[in-house]
Amino acid sequence: MRLNEVTFDDSRPVDGYGPGFFRIDGEVVQGAVVILPSGVTGWGGFEDKALLLGKAGEIDVLFIGTGAEIAQIPGAMRHALEEVGIGVEIAATPAACRTYNVLLSEGRRVGLAALPV
């Protein structure tokens, strides 16, 4: 078996997560988080869409981690994001983090907004 090391350049991958926290590029962040090309910040959850809408030109797809289990997001949030040209992919947080990392390693313009597990 051949193993390839993934490099992320200046991007910020999710190294790990656990109850109430994320480890992003070696840094521990407590609570919900948004990772965009412009940086990492705390997130107020599904009602906090202004931060995401303001970054429309930075990303093509936003992965939304809904916690330990997959859940629906408010329709108004999805509609607002799609209206400004951001594709929305919903998954449980572990799957959202993994998929975000894979596409990030490919150099894609992706973001992650995730609730902790």
C-alpha angles and dihedrals in degrees: 000000000000119000122202123201112229117225122199102190106206094341123114113235125192106251095182148329139205142163104336100345147074129206107216119185089335095313123111116227120187121219131357116350143197119207117193133158087262093057150282124296141162117269129217093212131245094337091056100079099133092083091052095045091052090059097054095125093053101061141034098197132029119201111208116202110204098194129263092337132038113258138168121265122221110283091229090059094050092046093049093050094047091046091061092047102263116135113221126216118181124201142142108284096256092054092043091053093049094048092045090053093049094051091042090056088054090057095250122156099249138146135194130216109181141174114214121257 
